[in-house]
Amino acid sequence: MQYSINAAAFVAIIILIRLRRRTEARSRGDEAFTVFSSIVLGVLIAGTGWGQAILQLVGVVTRATH
């Protein structure tokens, strides 16, 4: 039996684990890594159906607020 994991799901799990930590305990390096991994997650999901749905939702909200 072979298991596989989606790269976007793996990065999302890492981000969730890192964000559960207390904010007072974070260093600049920790914050930079969290930001970098969040950007990587955004790039990974941008081309998927979920990414396109999020893009359309943000567009609708942006047009509604102007």
N, C-alpha and C positions, 0 to 999 in steps of 0.2 A: 504494500500500500504506500502510495506517495502523496505527501501533502504539499500544498503550495499556498503562498499568501501574496496578496496583491501588495505592491510597493506602497501605494497610497494608503492602504489600510494599516500597514506597518508603521509608516510615518505618523499617521493619525494617532495610533496607540502610544507611540513615543511622546508625542506632544501632550496627550492627555495625562500621561504619567508625570511628565515634567511640570505641567501646570497645577497638579495637585499639591506640589510642595509649597511650603510657606514662602511668601514673597520676601520676608526679611532675611532668609537664609540664602538668597540668590546672589551670585557675584555677577559682574559685568559679562564675564565669559559665559555663564549659564544663560543670561538673558539674550546674549548674541546668538548662542546656539539655538535657543527656542525660536527666535525670530527667523533664523536661517531655515530651520526645519519647517516652520509655518509657510515660508515662501516656497520651499520645495514641494510641500503638500499642495499648495495652490497651483503650481506648475503641473503637477501630476494629474490633478483632477480637471484641469482647464479643458482638455479635449474630450472628456467623457460626457455622457448624457447629464449626469449630475452637475458637472461644471457649466454646461450650457444652460441648464435650468436656473442655476444660481445667477448666472450672468443676466438672463432675461428678467429675473426677479429684481435684481439690483437696478436694472434699467427702468423697470416699471416704477419702482420706489423713487428713483431719481427724477423721473418725469412728473410724478405726482407731487413732489415737494417743490418744484419750481413753478 
